[in-house]
Amino acid sequence: MKMPLVSIIIPTYNRAHIIGETLDSVIAQTYKNWECIIVDDGSTDNTDAVMQTYLQKDIRFRYYHRPKEHLSGGNGARNFGFKKSK
């Protein structure tokens, strides 16, 4: 039986210092059929650099910057992530 795809949507803003812990937790889950969409809401720290490590580590991670036409904030980032989900 095929396991359904689970979409995990994570908005982030200047959380380079803790986003790795969150993504490590996603990797550690026993359920393996997932996609994890991280939407950056305009970070000015080194979130991009941290994310590059995870994008190379696991192809199930996808990283986007929230486009200007979406409202800023967590809800706007989540809504954009939902549009990108499979």
C-alpha positions in Angstrom: 0.0 0.0 0.0 1.4 3.4 -1.0 1.8 5.9 1.9 0.3 9.3 1.2 2.5 12.3 0.8 2.6 14.6 3.8 3.4 18.3 3.2 5.2 20.1 6.0 5.2 23.9 5.6 7.5 25.9 7.8 7.5 29.7 7.6 10.8 31.3 8.9 12.1 34.7 9.6 15.6 35.3 11.0 15.8 31.9 12.6 19.1 30.6 11.2 20.2 29.8 14.7 17.4 27.3 15.3 16.0 26.2 11.9 18.5 23.4 11.8 17.1 21.8 14.9 13.6 22.0 13.4 14.7 20.4 10.1 16.8 17.7 11.9 13.5 16.8 13.7 11.7 16.4 10.4 14.5 14.1 9.1 14.3 12.0 12.2 10.6 11.1 11.8 9.8 7.5 11.1 7.2 8.4 8.4 9.3 8.9 5.3 6.9 10.0 2.5 7.0 13.7 3.1 8.0 17.0 1.5 9.1 19.9 3.7 8.6 23.4 2.3 10.4 26.2 4.1 9.2 29.7 3.2 11.5 32.6 4.2 9.6 35.7 5.0 12.4 38.2 4.4 15.2 37.1 6.7 18.3 39.3 7.0 20.4 36.7 8.8 22.2 33.7 7.3 19.1 31.5 6.9 20.0 31.1 3.2 23.4 29.6 4.0 21.9 27.2 6.6 19.2 26.1 4.2 21.7 25.3 1.5 23.2 22.6 3.8 19.8 21.0 4.2 18.8 21.3 0.5 22.0 19.3 -0.3 21.3 16.8 2.5 17.8 15.8 1.5 15.9 16.4 -1.7 12.6 16.4 0.1 13.4 19.9 1.4 12.3 22.8 -0.7 13.2 26.4 0.1 11.4 29.6 -1.2 11.4 33.3 -0.5 7.9 34.6 0.0 7.1 36.7 -3.1 6.0 40.3 -2.6 2.5 39.6 -3.8 1.8 37.4 -0.8 1.1 39.1 2.6 4.1 39.2 4.9 4.0 37.3 8.1 3.6 33.6 9.0 0.2 33.2 7.4 1.3 34.7 4.1 4.3 32.4 4.1 2.2 29.4 4.9 -0.3 30.2 2.2 2.5 30.5 -0.4 4.0 27.2 0.9 0.6 25.5 0.5 0.5 26.7 -3.2 3.9 25.1 -3.7 2.9 21.8 -2.0 2.2 18.6 -4.0 
